[in-house]
Amino acid sequence: MGNKPDEPEFTIPEDISFGEGLQSNDDASDMDIPGMDTTNVEMAELLVAAQEENAQLKDRLLRTVADMENLRKRTQREVRDARAYAIADFARDMLNATDNLSRALGVIPEDFRTNADAQTKSLIEGIEMTDREMQRLMQKNGVKPILAEGEKFNPHKHQAMFEVPNPDVPAGIVVQVVQMGFEIGDRVLRPAMVGVSKGGPKIAPQTSENQPDPERSAHMDENDFSSHVDKEA
């Protein structure tokens, strides 16, 4: 087998310098391009303007959403109130009819009921059934009686007709109901006409947040209730 011929050797001439070429490229990168600074300022101003416009649009969107939510809630409340109080005027007028039925039943003596003939007993039972049915229908439609007797006097639900001196009962307690009151939802159709205790011990302060001011409850005297007593009573 023959010997492989020697490959030619290449040498780099000593007068060629790569450093100078690289240096010249770096110098080219540092060259100033006319208008570059002005373009950057304009872009920054546009960016700031876009950010401000975006913030304004976001604020308007949030306000619109809040307004729509308030409108939705207000509409729901108005619809709910319209349904709940649509019969308020009619129910108020019907209270007189229920009062008359109750008065008619209240004046019938017990012995008369017992000794009445079959026809009279049927008539009394018919009045009682009518009274119960009217009460049931009123409660079905949201009309309910106002609690009064034994309760603390509430000028928003009770109408004081007179005062009853009683040292054994705390002052300001309803001790007698002259005429029953009614309410529908949270609205009073007719306040209860009541007699209020006078001259008894003071009422203990209330601690519940939904109760009247404790300080006023503790220091309320009989003159406070006198101002609510019907002057025509």
Order of alpha helices (4+ residues) and beta strands (2+ residues): alpha-alpha-alpha-alpha-alpha-beta-beta-beta-beta-beta-beta-alpha-alpha
